[in-house]
Amino acid sequence: MVQQGIVLGHIISKNGIEVDKAKVELIVKFPPPTNVKGIRQFLGHAGYYRRFIKDFSKISKPLCELLVKDAKFVWDEKC
């Protein structure tokens, strides 16, 4: 019997469901967004793993604030 396997980017084992480290590395290496479209793309990729990230909404708040209509796009240290 198989003890562990990867299904849709998740590692399934007797310990439960975990995130595949290779997928996390891809998100970490994602280039910083330069426009609103880039932020939407990043949040789409990262949002898929929100159940594994504690306080995801608090962490992503500075990025979501850049998506507000007529907001000036300023990439600062909070982001």
N, C-alpha and C positions, 0 to 999 in steps of 0.2 A: 504494500500500500504506500502511496505517496505521503510523506510526512509534511511537506511544505510545497507551495506552488505560487506562481505569479499569475494573477488574473486581473486584467484591465488596470495594470499599474499598481496593484495592491498585492502584498504578500499575505497569503492565507496559510495559517499554521495552527497548531494546537493552542498557541498563545492568543489567537484571535486574528483580527485584521490589522495590518500595519502598512505604512506607505513604503513603496519601493524607493530606496535611497537614490537610485539613478534618476528617477523622475524629479526628486527634490533638487538634485544637482543641476538639472536643466533649468529649473525655475530660478535658482540662485545665479546662474550664469546669464540669465535673460538681461539684455542690455537695458539701461535706464530709459524709460519712455521720454519722447521728445514732444509729444502732442497728446491730445485727448484720446485719439484712436489707440495710441500705444498704451495708455493707462487702462482703457477698456479691455484690451487684449491681455495685459498682465493680470488684471483682476479676474478675468475669466479663467485663466490658467490657475492662478493661486486659489481662487474661490472654490475650485473643485476639491481642494484639500482642506477646506475650512473646518470640517469636523475634527481634524487632527491638530489644528492650530488653536491653542488656548487664546481667548480674547481676540479672535480674528477681526471682529468689527472695530475694536479700539485701535488695532494696529493699522488697519486699512483706512481709517477715517481721513487722514490727511490726503490720501489719494482720491477718495470719494469726493472730497471737497473741491478738487480740481475739475470734477465732472459737472458741477453746477453751471447752469446756463449763464452766459456772460461773465464767468469767472476768468480772471487773468491767469494764464498758465505760467506759474513760477515754481520751478523745481528747486526746493530748498532742502535743508538738512532734515526737517520733519518727515519729508517724503521718503 
